[in-house]
Amino acid sequence: MNELLRILLLALAACLVLASKGVKAHEEPVLDNETLQRFLSDQLEARGGATGKHANNWAVLVSTSRFWFNYRHLANALSMYRTVKRLGIPDSQIILMLADDVACNPRNAFPGTVYNNADRALDLYSNNIEVDYRGYEVTVDTFLRVLTDKVDRRTTPRSKRLLTDENSNIFIYLTGHGGNEFLKFQDAEEVSAFDIADAFAQMWETKRYHGILFMIDTCQANTMYSKFYSPNILAVGSSELDESSYSHHADSDVGVAVIDRFTYYNLEFLEKVDKGSELTMKDLFDSYDPVKIHSHAGVRTDLYNRNLSEVPITDFFGNVQVVEIDEDDDEE
């Protein structure tokens, strides 16, 4: 069947499910769990089922904010970049999008550096950083085209494309300023929860992922995953509807906050993880403390078909280590 037709049919099916519940377009869906699970089961069956196995890992890390006072958003994204590289995901499988370059900002008292802690023990902007999209290249259109691979292949090098397949686990991290079902890009435009949900639907239909971990650190972050309807997506956000996300601390010499609370405590946990770690996604989510984070982090699991206590944290933050064993056909 033509892939475009399949995508249209999937979107139509989702609309029919919503219509059957009396939900109008762009209203909060009222899907009971049984209906949603039946829909997801049909999608997985059409794909031939789903297992916990995947063959490769990718990451899409996006800081959507410009301006010096948003220093912490760049530090958030670079901190996640350092973590997934440390755990084995190579630059060739990371798409890094930074809307501003605070390292070279004239206000930076430490030129060419970015820190996520006031002790300035770790420079996140070292010489081995590879930024794929920077400055005004970071737009809603670019982000969505990267996810769906609808880029201009004549002018876009392979290093700036998300070359995933149906065996790929993808970690998608967003940080910036947002609100109820939207996230600002460049303080000039917004991506909506519907936009991302539809992009994920296209990715599923065109076999561009096995599983997705969607993580977002912004105000009212949990509303950004409320519209998802595609299989095998695990989503987590930093704050509930009508709730702000807060910075963790400032550096008096830098003059601004250097990291956000939700990202800080994720990183604190991830520093305990190595490539052979037995820690699970459940362990990470159980570590969230609203007293420390100053907001109520949310986790959406109904689209994901595995028990979180059986999902190694390296399934998304690390990389599959492929070992091939050649058997000697002549062996007696």
HUDAVEN-V843699 format. One record per residue. N is the residue number from 1. SS is DSSP state (H for helix, E for strand, - for the rest). PHI is phi as a letter, one per 30 degrees, with the letter a starting at -180 (NA if undefined). BURIAL is b if it has 16 or more other C-alpha atoms within 10 Angstrom, else e. Layout:
n=N ss=SS phi=PHI burial=BURIAL
n=N ss=SS phi=PHI burial=BURIAL
This chain:
n=1 ss=- phi=NA burial=e
n=2 ss=- phi=e burial=e
n=3 ss=H phi=d burial=e
n=4 ss=H phi=d burial=e
n=5 ss=H phi=d burial=e
n=6 ss=H phi=d burial=e
n=7 ss=H phi=d burial=b
n=8 ss=H phi=d burial=e
n=9 ss=H phi=d burial=e
n=10 ss=H phi=d burial=b
n=11 ss=H phi=d burial=b
n=12 ss=H phi=d burial=e
n=13 ss=H phi=d burial=e
n=14 ss=H phi=d burial=b
n=15 ss=H phi=d burial=e
n=16 ss=H phi=d burial=e
n=17 ss=H phi=d burial=b
n=18 ss=H phi=d burial=b
n=19 ss=H phi=d burial=e
n=20 ss=H phi=d burial=e
n=21 ss=- phi=c burial=e
n=22 ss=- phi=i burial=e
n=23 ss=- phi=c burial=b
n=24 ss=- phi=d burial=e
n=25 ss=- phi=e burial=e
n=26 ss=- phi=i burial=e
n=27 ss=- phi=c burial=e
n=28 ss=- phi=d burial=e
n=29 ss=- phi=d burial=b
n=30 ss=- phi=c burial=e
n=31 ss=- phi=c burial=e
n=32 ss=- phi=d burial=e
n=33 ss=H phi=d burial=e
n=34 ss=H phi=d burial=e
n=35 ss=H phi=d burial=e
n=36 ss=H phi=d burial=b
n=37 ss=H phi=d burial=b
n=38 ss=H phi=d burial=e
n=39 ss=H phi=d burial=b
n=40 ss=H phi=d burial=b
n=41 ss=H phi=d burial=b
n=42 ss=H phi=d burial=e
n=43 ss=H phi=d burial=b
n=44 ss=H phi=d burial=b
n=45 ss=H phi=d burial=e
n=46 ss=H phi=d burial=e
n=47 ss=- phi=d burial=e
n=48 ss=- phi=j burial=e
n=49 ss=- phi=i burial=e
n=50 ss=- phi=b burial=b
n=51 ss=- phi=b burial=e
n=52 ss=- phi=d burial=e
n=53 ss=- phi=d burial=e
n=54 ss=- phi=b burial=b
n=55 ss=- phi=c burial=e
n=56 ss=E phi=a burial=b
n=57 ss=E phi=b burial=b
n=58 ss=E phi=b burial=b
n=59 ss=E phi=b burial=b
n=60 ss=E phi=b burial=b
n=61 ss=E phi=c burial=b
n=62 ss=E phi=b burial=b
n=63 ss=E phi=c burial=b
n=64 ss=- phi=c burial=b
n=65 ss=- phi=c burial=b
n=66 ss=- phi=c burial=b
n=67 ss=- phi=i burial=e
n=68 ss=H phi=e burial=b
n=69 ss=H phi=d burial=e
n=70 ss=H phi=c burial=b
n=71 ss=H phi=e burial=b
n=72 ss=H phi=d burial=b
n=73 ss=H phi=d burial=b
n=74 ss=H phi=d burial=b
n=75 ss=H phi=d burial=b
n=76 ss=H phi=e burial=b
n=77 ss=H phi=d burial=b
n=78 ss=H phi=d burial=b
n=79 ss=H phi=d burial=b
n=80 ss=H phi=d burial=b
n=81 ss=H phi=e burial=b
n=82 ss=H phi=d burial=e
n=83 ss=H phi=d burial=b
n=84 ss=H phi=d burial=b
n=85 ss=H phi=d burial=b
n=86 ss=H phi=d burial=b
n=87 ss=- phi=c burial=b
n=88 ss=- phi=j burial=b
n=89 ss=- phi=d burial=b
n=90 ss=- phi=d burial=e
n=91 ss=H phi=e burial=b
n=92 ss=H phi=d burial=e
n=93 ss=H phi=b burial=b
n=94 ss=E phi=b burial=b
n=95 ss=E phi=c burial=b
n=96 ss=E phi=c burial=b
n=97 ss=E phi=b burial=b
n=98 ss=E phi=b burial=b
n=99 ss=- phi=d burial=b
n=100 ss=- phi=b burial=b
n=101 ss=- phi=c burial=b
n=102 ss=H phi=d burial=b
n=103 ss=H phi=d burial=b
n=104 ss=H phi=c burial=e
n=105 ss=- phi=d burial=e
n=106 ss=- phi=d burial=e
n=107 ss=- phi=d burial=e
n=108 ss=- phi=d burial=b
n=109 ss=- phi=d burial=e
n=110 ss=- phi=b burial=e
n=111 ss=- phi=e burial=e
n=112 ss=- phi=i burial=b
n=113 ss=- phi=b burial=b
n=114 ss=- phi=b burial=b
n=115 ss=- phi=b burial=b
n=116 ss=- phi=c burial=b
n=117 ss=- phi=b burial=b
n=118 ss=- phi=d burial=b
n=119 ss=- phi=d burial=e
n=120 ss=- phi=h burial=e
n=121 ss=- phi=d burial=e
n=122 ss=- phi=b burial=e
n=123 ss=- phi=d burial=b
n=124 ss=- phi=d burial=b
n=125 ss=- phi=c burial=b
n=126 ss=- phi=d burial=e
n=127 ss=- phi=d burial=e
n=128 ss=- phi=c burial=e
n=129 ss=- phi=d burial=e
n=130 ss=- phi=b burial=b
n=131 ss=- phi=c burial=e
n=132 ss=- phi=d burial=b
n=133 ss=E phi=b burial=b
n=134 ss=E phi=b burial=b
n=135 ss=H phi=h burial=e
n=136 ss=H phi=d burial=e
n=137 ss=H phi=d burial=e
n=138 ss=- phi=d burial=b
n=139 ss=- phi=b burial=b
n=140 ss=H phi=e burial=b
n=141 ss=H phi=d burial=e
n=142 ss=H phi=d burial=b
n=143 ss=H phi=e burial=b
n=144 ss=H phi=d burial=b
n=145 ss=H phi=d burial=b
n=146 ss=H phi=d burial=b
n=147 ss=H phi=d burial=b
n=148 ss=H phi=c burial=b
n=149 ss=- phi=i burial=b
n=150 ss=- phi=c burial=e
n=151 ss=- phi=c burial=b
n=152 ss=- phi=d burial=e
n=153 ss=- phi=d burial=e
n=154 ss=- phi=d burial=e
n=155 ss=- phi=c burial=e
n=156 ss=- phi=c burial=e
n=157 ss=- phi=d burial=e
n=158 ss=H phi=e burial=e
n=159 ss=H phi=d burial=e
n=160 ss=H phi=c burial=b
n=161 ss=- phi=c burial=b
n=162 ss=- phi=d burial=b
n=163 ss=- phi=c burial=b
n=164 ss=- phi=c burial=b
n=165 ss=- phi=b burial=b
n=166 ss=- phi=d burial=b
n=167 ss=- phi=c burial=b
n=168 ss=E phi=c burial=b
n=169 ss=E phi=c burial=b
n=170 ss=E phi=b burial=b
n=171 ss=E phi=c burial=b
n=172 ss=E phi=c burial=b
n=173 ss=E phi=b burial=b
n=174 ss=E phi=b burial=b
n=175 ss=E phi=b burial=b
n=176 ss=- phi=l burial=b
n=177 ss=- phi=c burial=b
n=178 ss=E phi=b burial=b
n=179 ss=E phi=a burial=b
n=180 ss=- phi=d burial=b
n=181 ss=- phi=i burial=b
n=182 ss=E phi=b burial=b
n=183 ss=E phi=b burial=b
n=184 ss=E phi=d burial=b
n=185 ss=E phi=c burial=b
n=186 ss=- phi=i burial=b
n=187 ss=- phi=i burial=e
n=188 ss=- phi=b burial=e
n=189 ss=E phi=b burial=e
n=190 ss=E phi=b burial=b
n=191 ss=E phi=c burial=b
n=192 ss=E phi=c burial=b
n=193 ss=H phi=d burial=b
n=194 ss=H phi=d burial=b
n=195 ss=H phi=e burial=b
n=196 ss=H phi=d burial=b
n=197 ss=H phi=e burial=b
n=198 ss=H phi=d burial=b
n=199 ss=H phi=d burial=b
n=200 ss=H phi=d burial=b
n=201 ss=H phi=d burial=b
n=202 ss=H phi=d burial=b
n=203 ss=H phi=d burial=b
n=204 ss=H phi=d burial=b
n=205 ss=H phi=d burial=b
n=206 ss=- phi=c burial=b
n=207 ss=- phi=h burial=b
n=208 ss=- phi=c burial=b
n=209 ss=- phi=a burial=b
n=210 ss=- phi=c burial=b
n=211 ss=E phi=b burial=b
n=212 ss=E phi=b burial=b
n=213 ss=E phi=c burial=b
n=214 ss=E phi=c burial=b
n=215 ss=E phi=b burial=b
n=216 ss=E phi=b burial=b
n=217 ss=E phi=c burial=b
n=218 ss=- phi=a burial=b
n=219 ss=- phi=d burial=b
n=220 ss=- phi=h burial=b
n=221 ss=H phi=e burial=b
n=222 ss=H phi=d burial=b
n=223 ss=H phi=d burial=b
n=224 ss=H phi=d burial=b
n=225 ss=H phi=c burial=b
n=226 ss=- phi=d burial=b
n=227 ss=- phi=c burial=b
n=228 ss=- phi=d burial=b
n=229 ss=- phi=b burial=b
n=230 ss=- phi=c burial=b
n=231 ss=- phi=d burial=b
n=232 ss=- phi=i burial=b
n=233 ss=E phi=c burial=b
n=234 ss=E phi=c burial=b
n=235 ss=E phi=b burial=b
n=236 ss=E phi=b burial=b
n=237 ss=E phi=b burial=b
n=238 ss=- phi=d burial=b
n=239 ss=- phi=a burial=b
n=240 ss=- phi=d burial=b
n=241 ss=- phi=e burial=e
n=242 ss=- phi=i burial=e
n=243 ss=- phi=c burial=b
n=244 ss=- phi=d burial=b
n=245 ss=- phi=c burial=b
n=246 ss=- phi=c burial=b
n=247 ss=E phi=d burial=b
n=248 ss=E phi=c burial=b
n=249 ss=E phi=a burial=b
n=250 ss=E phi=c burial=b
n=251 ss=E phi=c burial=b
n=252 ss=- phi=d burial=e
n=253 ss=- phi=d burial=e
n=254 ss=- phi=d burial=b
n=255 ss=- phi=j burial=e
n=256 ss=E phi=b burial=b
n=257 ss=E phi=d burial=b
n=258 ss=E phi=c burial=b
n=259 ss=E phi=a burial=b
n=260 ss=E phi=c burial=b
n=261 ss=H phi=d burial=b
n=262 ss=H phi=d burial=b
n=263 ss=H phi=d burial=b
n=264 ss=H phi=e burial=b
n=265 ss=H phi=d burial=b
n=266 ss=H phi=d burial=e
n=267 ss=H phi=d burial=b
n=268 ss=H phi=e burial=e
n=269 ss=H phi=d burial=b
n=270 ss=H phi=d burial=b
n=271 ss=- phi=d burial=e
n=272 ss=- phi=d burial=e
n=273 ss=- phi=c burial=b
n=274 ss=- phi=b burial=b
n=275 ss=- phi=d burial=e
n=276 ss=- phi=c burial=e
n=277 ss=- phi=d burial=e
n=278 ss=- phi=c burial=e
n=279 ss=- phi=d burial=b
n=280 ss=E phi=c burial=b
n=281 ss=H phi=d burial=b
n=282 ss=H phi=d burial=e
n=283 ss=H phi=d burial=b
n=284 ss=H phi=d burial=b
n=285 ss=H phi=d burial=b
n=286 ss=H phi=d burial=e
n=287 ss=- phi=d burial=e
n=288 ss=- phi=d burial=b
n=289 ss=- phi=b burial=e
n=290 ss=H phi=d burial=e
n=291 ss=H phi=d burial=e
n=292 ss=H phi=d burial=e
n=293 ss=H phi=d burial=b
n=294 ss=- phi=i burial=b
n=295 ss=- phi=a burial=b
n=296 ss=- phi=c burial=b
n=297 ss=- phi=d burial=b
n=298 ss=E phi=b burial=b
n=299 ss=E phi=b burial=b
n=300 ss=E phi=c burial=b
n=301 ss=- phi=c burial=e
n=302 ss=- phi=d burial=b
n=303 ss=- phi=c burial=b
n=304 ss=- phi=c burial=b
n=305 ss=- phi=c burial=b
n=306 ss=- phi=b burial=e
n=307 ss=- phi=d burial=e
n=308 ss=H phi=d burial=b
n=309 ss=H phi=d burial=e
n=310 ss=H phi=c burial=e
n=311 ss=- phi=c burial=b
n=312 ss=E phi=e burial=b
n=313 ss=- phi=d burial=b
n=314 ss=H phi=d burial=b
n=315 ss=H phi=d burial=b
n=316 ss=H phi=b burial=b
n=317 ss=H phi=c burial=b
n=318 ss=- phi=c burial=b
n=319 ss=- phi=b burial=b
n=320 ss=- phi=d burial=b
n=321 ss=- phi=c burial=e
n=322 ss=- phi=d burial=e
n=323 ss=- phi=b burial=e
n=324 ss=- phi=c burial=e
n=325 ss=- phi=c burial=e
n=326 ss=- phi=c burial=e
n=327 ss=- phi=c burial=e
n=328 ss=- phi=d burial=e
n=329 ss=- phi=d burial=e
n=330 ss=- phi=d burial=e
n=331 ss=- phi=d burial=e
n=332 ss=- phi=d burial=e
